[in-house]
């Protein structure tokens, strides 16, 4: 093959990167570009949140942060999976100013409605989407509904 395991594709600002997570969820980020030769990504994180995962996977004070790619994860792939349905927005005109602005605001992380994948697709396309949630949603929701009706949660 000629590709070593650590080789990464060329990145362009605005690319969505997927970092494989635990067995259920990957973490998503948007490539921001380099600072002093270090590649950075913008991503929704709960790192500084006191609440890890509250009821229904919600954390109140999450935030969008810029971090060096290596801090977020060593393994990733480019996942611009909506490019055929939605034209990517211009990085310098729209995405970068939005990232710079959103970093100053607290954000509610919500596994179903506002996770790192929603945030990444919102920045790149102006459309919120989370394929991974759509896959598990159909499994999770009936269980929760059932528990809720039985007053278990």
MDAnalysis code that builds the backbone (N, CA, C; Angstrom):
import MDAnalysis as mda
import numpy as np

u = mda.Universe.empty(459, n_residues=153, atom_resindex=np.repeat(np.arange(153), 3), trajectory=True)
u.add_TopologyAttr("name", ["N", "CA", "C"] * 153)
u.add_TopologyAttr("resid", np.arange(1, 154))
u.add_TopologyAttr("resname", ["UNK", "UNK", "UNK", "UNK", "UNK", "UNK", "UNK", "UNK", "UNK", "UNK", "UNK", "UNK", "UNK", "UNK", "UNK", "UNK", "UNK", "UNK", "UNK", "UNK", "UNK", "UNK", "UNK", "UNK", "UNK", "UNK", "UNK", "UNK", "UNK", "UNK", "UNK", "UNK", "UNK", "UNK", "UNK", "UNK", "UNK", "UNK", "UNK", "UNK", "UNK", "UNK", "UNK", "UNK", "UNK", "UNK", "UNK", "UNK", "UNK", "UNK", "UNK", "UNK", "UNK", "UNK", "UNK", "UNK", "UNK", "UNK", "UNK", "UNK", "UNK", "UNK", "UNK", "UNK", "UNK", "UNK", "UNK", "UNK", "UNK", "UNK", "UNK", "UNK", "UNK", "UNK", "UNK", "UNK", "UNK", "UNK", "UNK", "UNK", "UNK", "UNK", "UNK", "UNK", "UNK", "UNK", "UNK", "UNK", "UNK", "UNK", "UNK", "UNK", "UNK", "UNK", "UNK", "UNK", "UNK", "UNK", "UNK", "UNK", "UNK", "UNK", "UNK", "UNK", "UNK", "UNK", "UNK", "UNK", "UNK", "UNK", "UNK", "UNK", "UNK", "UNK", "UNK", "UNK", "UNK", "UNK", "UNK", "UNK", "UNK", "UNK", "UNK", "UNK", "UNK", "UNK", "UNK", "UNK", "UNK", "UNK", "UNK", "UNK", "UNK", "UNK", "UNK", "UNK", "UNK", "UNK", "UNK", "UNK", "UNK", "UNK", "UNK", "UNK", "UNK", "UNK", "UNK", "UNK", "UNK", "UNK", "UNK", "UNK", "UNK"])
u.atoms.positions = np.array([
    [0.834, -1.210, 0.000],
    [0.000, 0.000, 0.000],
    [0.870, 1.262, 0.000],
    [1.974, 1.227, 0.728],
    [2.842, 2.384, 0.764],
    [2.389, 3.468, 1.736],
    [1.249, 3.259, 2.409],
    [0.769, 4.268, 3.377],
    [1.044, 3.769, 4.776],
    [1.722, 4.574, 5.576],
    [1.876, 4.100, 6.946],
    [0.629, 4.466, 7.736],
    [0.514, 3.873, 8.900],
    [-0.726, 3.983, 9.655],
    [-1.007, 5.421, 10.096],
    [0.055, 6.180, 10.279],
    [-0.130, 7.535, 10.794],
    [-0.280, 8.582, 9.699],
    [-0.293, 8.148, 8.450],
    [-0.409, 9.153, 7.393],
    [-1.823, 9.715, 7.387],
    [-1.939, 10.986, 7.156],
    [-3.243, 11.628, 7.160],
    [-3.455, 12.335, 5.835],
    [-4.718, 12.450, 5.443],
    [-5.000, 13.160, 4.192],
    [-4.676, 14.652, 4.334],
    [-4.488, 15.312, 3.205],
    [-4.291, 16.763, 3.238],
    [-5.580, 17.396, 3.717],
    [-5.449, 18.349, 4.628],
    [-6.641, 18.970, 5.205],
    [-6.825, 20.375, 4.658],
    [-8.078, 20.744, 4.477],
    [-8.427, 22.098, 4.043],
    [-9.314, 22.719, 5.111],
    [-9.104, 24.011, 5.424],
    [-9.945, 24.648, 6.436],
    [-11.426, 24.446, 6.103],
    [-12.178, 24.047, 7.116],
    [-13.597, 23.780, 6.910],
    [-13.901, 22.296, 6.773],
    [-12.860, 21.461, 6.575],
    [-13.089, 20.016, 6.525],
    [-13.643, 19.518, 7.853],
    [-14.573, 18.576, 7.780],
    [-15.065, 17.911, 8.993],
    [-14.187, 16.686, 9.245],
    [-13.677, 16.576, 10.461],
    [-12.860, 15.417, 10.833],
    [-13.632, 14.571, 11.832],
    [-13.563, 13.266, 11.644],
    [-14.185, 12.341, 12.584],
    [-13.088, 11.603, 13.338],
    [-13.154, 11.685, 14.662],
    [-12.220, 10.973, 15.537],
    [-12.991, 9.806, 16.139],
    [-12.566, 8.562, 15.878],
    [-13.340, 7.454, 16.423],
    [-13.346, 7.518, 17.946],
    [-14.519, 7.323, 18.544],
    [-14.629, 7.418, 19.992],
    [-14.834, 6.044, 20.584],
    [-15.721, 5.978, 21.569],
    [-16.023, 4.684, 22.151],
    [-16.877, 3.903, 21.162],
    [-17.406, 2.797, 21.577],
    [-18.110, 1.937, 20.614],
    [-19.345, 2.607, 20.028],
    [-19.895, 3.610, 20.715],
    [-21.123, 4.223, 20.209],
    [-20.887, 5.478, 19.396],
    [-20.094, 6.384, 19.937],
    [-20.027, 7.707, 19.317],
    [-18.619, 8.126, 18.932],
    [-18.533, 8.724, 17.760],
    [-17.292, 9.369, 17.346],
    [-17.373, 10.833, 17.766],
    [-16.223, 11.492, 17.771],
    [-16.172, 12.917, 18.058],
    [-15.867, 13.631, 16.741],
    [-16.536, 14.754, 16.507],
    [-16.362, 15.479, 15.249],
    [-15.797, 16.870, 15.501],
    [-15.007, 17.345, 14.547],
    [-14.396, 18.671, 14.663],
    [-14.283, 19.258, 13.257],
    [-14.070, 20.568, 13.206],
    [-13.861, 21.238, 11.920],
    [-12.421, 21.736, 11.878],
    [-11.732, 21.417, 10.781],
    [-10.345, 21.849, 10.642],
    [-10.288, 23.369, 10.497],
    [-9.476, 23.996, 11.334],
    [-9.433, 25.461, 11.419],
    [-8.227, 26.035, 10.677],
    [-7.216, 25.214, 10.498],
    [-5.993, 25.721, 9.863],
    [-4.825, 25.640, 10.834],
    [-3.684, 26.156, 10.408],
    [-2.480, 26.059, 11.239],
    [-2.170, 27.376, 11.932],
    [-1.622, 27.233, 13.118],
    [-1.044, 28.372, 13.852],
    [0.366, 27.962, 14.210],
    [1.341, 28.712, 13.785],
    [2.751, 28.370, 14.045],
    [3.060, 26.938, 13.636],
    [2.513, 26.526, 12.511],
    [2.800, 25.188, 12.005],
    [2.031, 24.064, 12.692],
    [1.196, 24.406, 13.666],
    [0.421, 23.386, 14.377],
    [-1.016, 23.381, 13.843],
    [-1.503, 22.239, 13.362],
    [-2.883, 22.184, 12.860],
    [-3.906, 22.190, 13.995],
    [-4.918, 23.063, 13.853],
    [-5.951, 23.209, 14.885],
    [-7.326, 22.804, 14.362],
    [-8.163, 22.323, 15.285],
    [-9.563, 22.062, 14.957],
    [-10.461, 22.788, 15.955],
    [-11.658, 23.118, 15.489],
    [-12.694, 23.675, 16.365],
    [-13.671, 22.550, 16.642],
    [-14.019, 22.370, 17.932],
    [-14.939, 21.285, 18.251],
    [-15.740, 21.610, 19.505],
    [-16.915, 21.014, 19.586],
    [-17.778, 21.176, 20.756],
    [-17.305, 20.199, 21.814],
    [-16.955, 20.713, 22.977],
    [-16.405, 19.850, 24.018],
    [-17.041, 20.150, 25.371],
    [-17.084, 19.137, 26.218],
    [-17.591, 19.309, 27.582],
    [-16.434, 19.306, 28.570],
    [-15.222, 19.545, 28.067],
    [-14.028, 19.413, 28.897],
    [-14.113, 20.227, 30.189],
    [-14.616, 21.460, 30.086],
    [-14.646, 22.313, 31.275],
    [-15.999, 22.293, 31.971],
    [-16.840, 21.386, 31.530],
    [-18.177, 21.316, 32.110],
    [-18.113, 20.481, 33.378],
    [-18.810, 20.915, 34.432],
    [-18.816, 20.138, 35.674],
    [-19.674, 18.887, 35.470],
    [-20.689, 19.060, 34.635],
    [-21.625, 17.969, 34.430],
    [-21.112, 17.140, 33.281],
    [-20.852, 15.889, 33.517],
    [-20.391, 15.077, 32.400],
    [-21.586, 14.720, 31.541],
    [-22.357, 13.738, 31.926],
    [-23.548, 13.462, 31.132],
    [-24.747, 13.463, 32.050],
    [-25.557, 14.459, 31.898],
    [-26.768, 14.551, 32.691],
    [-27.841, 13.680, 32.055],
    [-29.011, 13.775, 32.582],
    [-30.148, 13.048, 32.046],
    [-30.260, 13.275, 30.544],
    [-30.468, 12.222, 29.809],
    [-30.603, 12.294, 28.343],
    [-29.345, 12.843, 27.679],
    [-28.217, 12.699, 28.320],
    [-26.983, 13.123, 27.668],
    [-26.934, 14.600, 27.393],
    [-27.204, 15.414, 28.410],
    [-27.195, 16.861, 28.208],
    [-26.216, 17.496, 29.201],
    [-25.430, 18.419, 28.751],
    [-24.528, 19.138, 29.645],
    [-24.682, 20.614, 29.346],
    [-24.888, 21.388, 30.395],
    [-25.263, 22.785, 30.187],
    [-24.116, 23.643, 29.663],
    [-22.951, 23.574, 30.324],
    [-21.915, 24.531, 29.918],
    [-20.817, 23.879, 29.089],
    [-21.203, 23.389, 27.938],
    [-20.211, 22.936, 26.971],
    [-19.736, 24.167, 26.206],
    [-18.722, 23.992, 25.370],
    [-18.263, 25.137, 24.583],
    [-17.523, 24.657, 23.351],
    [-17.435, 25.552, 22.371],
    [-16.622, 25.264, 21.199],
    [-15.220, 25.781, 21.494],
    [-14.233, 24.916, 21.300],
    [-12.851, 25.286, 21.588],
    [-11.981, 25.005, 20.366],
    [-10.871, 25.735, 20.302],
    [-9.832, 25.439, 19.313],
    [-8.753, 24.643, 20.024],
    [-8.427, 23.491, 19.478],
    [-7.376, 22.662, 20.059],
    [-6.503, 22.115, 18.944],
    [-5.215, 21.867, 19.260],
    [-4.378, 21.182, 18.275],
    [-5.005, 19.809, 17.963],
    [-4.944, 19.400, 16.714],
    [-5.536, 18.114, 16.328],
    [-5.069, 16.992, 17.251],
    [-3.769, 16.955, 17.546],
    [-3.232, 15.857, 18.359],
    [-3.835, 15.781, 19.751],
    [-4.294, 16.911, 20.262],
    [-4.923, 16.921, 21.585],
    [-6.285, 16.227, 21.517],
    [-6.967, 16.408, 20.390],
    [-8.299, 15.822, 20.226],
    [-8.198, 14.331, 19.930],
    [-7.220, 13.943, 19.114],
    [-7.050, 12.524, 18.822],
    [-5.995, 12.294, 17.768],
    [-5.340, 11.151, 17.860],
    [-4.272, 10.825, 16.901],
    [-4.855, 10.259, 15.610],
    [-6.004, 9.615, 15.728],
    [-6.595, 8.986, 14.541],
    [-7.838, 9.748, 14.125],
    [-7.908, 10.058, 12.847],
    [-9.106, 10.744, 12.354],
    [-9.224, 10.534, 10.866],
    [-10.415, 10.807, 10.348],
    [-10.585, 10.802, 8.897],
    [-11.450, 11.981, 8.500],
    [-11.273, 12.425, 7.254],
    [-12.082, 13.526, 6.740],
    [-13.466, 12.966, 6.420],
    [-14.501, 13.667, 6.914],
    [-15.873, 13.179, 6.723],
    [-16.784, 14.298, 6.225],
    [-16.513, 14.791, 5.013],
    [-17.377, 15.830, 4.441],
    [-18.557, 15.161, 3.743],
    [-19.341, 14.426, 4.540],
    [-20.288, 13.485, 3.930],
    [-21.556, 14.119, 3.361],
    [-21.738, 15.413, 3.582],
    [-22.931, 16.057, 3.011],
    [-22.605, 16.906, 1.780],
    [-21.354, 16.857, 1.324],
    [-20.941, 17.722, 0.211],
    [-21.819, 17.541, -1.029],
    [-22.301, 16.323, -1.249],
    [-23.124, 16.104, -2.439],
    [-24.534, 16.662, -2.281],
    [-24.987, 16.823, -1.007],
    [-26.347, 17.349, -0.774],
    [-26.353, 18.854, -0.477],
    [-25.298, 19.302, 0.199],
    [-25.231, 20.718, 0.610],
    [-23.872, 21.281, 0.227],
    [-23.846, 22.378, -0.508],
    [-22.536, 22.949, -0.832],
    [-21.860, 23.456, 0.438],
    [-20.574, 23.122, 0.629],
    [-19.864, 23.631, 1.802],
    [-19.804, 25.158, 1.763],
    [-19.936, 25.768, 2.918],
    [-19.894, 27.233, 2.983],
    [-18.445, 27.705, 2.944],
    [-18.261, 28.953, 2.593],
    [-16.916, 29.521, 2.490],
    [-16.281, 29.640, 3.879],
    [-15.098, 29.058, 4.028],
    [-14.452, 29.045, 5.343],
    [-14.151, 30.450, 5.854],
    [-13.496, 31.271, 5.012],
    [-13.045, 32.580, 5.510],
    [-14.186, 33.578, 5.653],
    [-15.210, 33.432, 4.811],
    [-16.320, 34.381, 4.859],
    [-17.320, 34.007, 5.971],
    [-17.607, 32.723, 6.123],
    [-18.676, 32.318, 7.033],
    [-18.226, 31.446, 8.203],
    [-17.466, 30.397, 7.904],
    [-17.191, 29.405, 8.958],
    [-16.260, 29.975, 10.035],
    [-15.142, 30.566, 9.612],
    [-14.163, 31.065, 10.586],
    [-14.761, 32.144, 11.503],
    [-15.457, 33.153, 10.935],
    [-16.059, 34.150, 11.833],
    [-17.074, 33.524, 12.806],
    [-17.809, 32.513, 12.335],
    [-18.768, 31.849, 13.236],
    [-18.057, 31.122, 14.354],
    [-16.961, 30.429, 14.016],
    [-16.192, 29.728, 15.053],
    [-15.667, 30.748, 16.063],
    [-15.069, 31.841, 15.556],
    [-14.491, 32.851, 16.450],
    [-15.558, 33.443, 17.371],
    [-16.765, 33.595, 16.849],
    [-17.854, 34.161, 17.629],
    [-18.406, 33.148, 18.645],
    [-18.610, 31.917, 18.196],
    [-19.271, 30.906, 19.029],
    [-18.391, 30.493, 20.211],
    [-17.062, 30.672, 20.054],
    [-16.157, 30.291, 21.147],
    [-16.374, 31.140, 22.398],
    [-17.013, 32.286, 22.237],
    [-17.203, 33.169, 23.385],
    [-18.509, 32.862, 24.125],
    [-19.292, 31.904, 23.628],
    [-20.623, 31.675, 24.192],
    [-20.745, 30.284, 24.810],
    [-21.478, 30.201, 25.931],
    [-21.747, 28.861, 26.478],
    [-22.757, 28.145, 25.584],
    [-22.609, 26.859, 25.444],
    [-23.482, 26.075, 24.569],
    [-23.981, 24.871, 25.348],
    [-25.224, 24.519, 25.155],
    [-25.717, 23.293, 25.767],
    [-25.389, 22.126, 24.845],
    [-24.620, 21.195, 25.372],
    [-24.346, 19.969, 24.628],
    [-25.528, 19.045, 24.845],
    [-26.029, 18.493, 23.782],
    [-27.153, 17.581, 23.889],
    [-26.890, 16.445, 22.924],
    [-26.770, 15.246, 23.456],
    [-26.363, 14.124, 22.623],
    [-27.304, 13.928, 21.431],
    [-28.578, 14.216, 21.628],
    [-29.544, 13.998, 20.542],
    [-29.656, 15.179, 19.596],
    [-29.551, 16.398, 20.136],
    [-29.892, 17.562, 19.315],
    [-28.733, 18.518, 19.074],
    [-27.697, 18.440, 19.892],
    [-26.572, 19.347, 19.673],
    [-25.274, 18.700, 20.145],
    [-24.805, 17.713, 19.384],
    [-23.541, 17.076, 19.738],
    [-22.435, 17.604, 18.815],
    [-21.241, 17.037, 18.933],
    [-20.113, 17.581, 18.163],
    [-20.318, 17.412, 16.653],
    [-21.071, 16.391, 16.272],
    [-21.338, 16.190, 14.837],
    [-22.320, 17.243, 14.320],
    [-23.380, 17.522, 15.105],
    [-24.305, 18.599, 14.732],
    [-23.540, 19.913, 14.559],
    [-22.644, 20.178, 15.519],
    [-21.899, 21.433, 15.502],
    [-21.024, 21.523, 14.250],
    [-20.375, 20.412, 13.906],
    [-19.473, 20.401, 12.748],
    [-20.247, 20.583, 11.439],
    [-21.374, 19.890, 11.294],
    [-22.137, 20.026, 10.040],
    [-22.781, 21.406, 9.957],
    [-23.170, 21.960, 11.111],
    [-23.750, 23.302, 11.141],
    [-22.718, 24.322, 10.646],
    [-21.483, 24.171, 11.094],
    [-20.441, 25.107, 10.670],
    [-20.124, 24.944, 9.187],
    [-19.960, 23.719, 8.730],
    [-19.557, 23.514, 7.327],
    [-20.686, 23.800, 6.345],
    [-21.897, 23.360, 6.690],
    [-23.000, 23.432, 5.720],
    [-24.124, 24.395, 6.094],
    [-24.153, 24.820, 7.358],
    [-25.307, 25.587, 7.812],
    [-26.502, 24.683, 8.056],
    [-26.256, 23.382, 8.187],
    [-27.321, 22.400, 8.395],
    [-26.890, 21.482, 9.533],
    [-27.795, 21.250, 10.484],
    [-27.474, 20.354, 11.592],
    [-27.803, 18.919, 11.222],
    [-26.810, 18.054, 11.330],
    [-27.079, 16.650, 11.038],
    [-26.184, 15.781, 11.894],
    [-26.714, 14.638, 12.313],
    [-25.897, 13.679, 13.043],
    [-26.316, 12.271, 12.633],
    [-25.551, 11.723, 11.722],
    [-25.839, 10.364, 11.251],
    [-25.781, 9.361, 12.388],
    [-24.799, 9.540, 13.275],
    [-24.655, 8.536, 14.335],
    [-25.864, 8.541, 15.262],
    [-26.457, 9.720, 15.489],
    [-27.644, 9.771, 16.340],
    [-28.842, 9.188, 15.608],
    [-28.939, 9.482, 14.317],
    [-30.060, 8.918, 13.564],
    [-30.041, 7.398, 13.634],
    [-28.826, 6.828, 13.678],
    [-28.722, 5.367, 13.769],
    [-29.189, 4.852, 15.121],
    [-28.773, 5.522, 16.216],
    [-29.123, 4.985, 17.532],
    [-30.469, 5.492, 18.039],
    [-30.907, 6.616, 17.476],
    [-32.135, 7.263, 17.945],
    [-33.295, 6.280, 17.993],
    [-33.442, 5.532, 16.918],
    [-34.570, 4.609, 16.814],
    [-34.504, 3.535, 17.900],
    [-33.289, 3.263, 18.391],
    [-33.155, 2.262, 19.447],
    [-33.351, 2.872, 20.834],
    [-32.769, 4.071, 21.046],
    [-32.786, 4.669, 22.380],
    [-34.175, 5.153, 22.785],
    [-34.805, 5.888, 21.888],
    [-35.996, 6.627, 22.283],
    [-37.124, 5.753, 22.819],
    [-37.456, 4.638, 22.170],
    [-38.525, 3.796, 22.722],
    [-38.203, 3.337, 24.149],
    [-36.934, 3.032, 24.418],
    [-36.535, 2.585, 25.761],
    [-36.769, 3.691, 26.781],
    [-36.325, 4.912, 26.444],
    [-36.508, 6.036, 27.359],
    [-37.984, 6.297, 27.604],
    [-38.753, 6.262, 26.525],
    [-40.182, 6.541, 26.616],
    [-40.830, 5.544, 27.577],
    [-40.430, 4.303, 27.418],
    [-40.929, 3.227, 28.234],
    [-40.581, 3.462, 29.709],
    [-39.305, 3.774, 29.972],
    [-38.856, 4.032, 31.342],
    [-39.571, 5.234, 31.927],
    [-39.706, 6.264, 31.107],
    [-40.332, 7.489, 31.558],
    [-41.776, 7.208, 31.980],
    [-42.476, 6.453, 31.142],
    [-43.869, 6.146, 31.458],
    [-43.977, 5.294, 32.708],
    [-42.940, 4.492, 32.962],
    [-42.957, 3.654, 34.184],
    [-42.372, 4.418, 35.363],
    [-42.070, 5.727, 35.158],
    [-41.521, 6.593, 36.206],
    [-40.153, 6.117, 36.719],
    [-39.385, 5.486, 35.839],
    [-38.067, 5.016, 36.266],
    [-37.030, 6.145, 36.153],
    [-37.274, 7.131, 35.297],
    [-36.296, 8.223, 35.189],
    [-36.998, 9.565, 35.350],
])
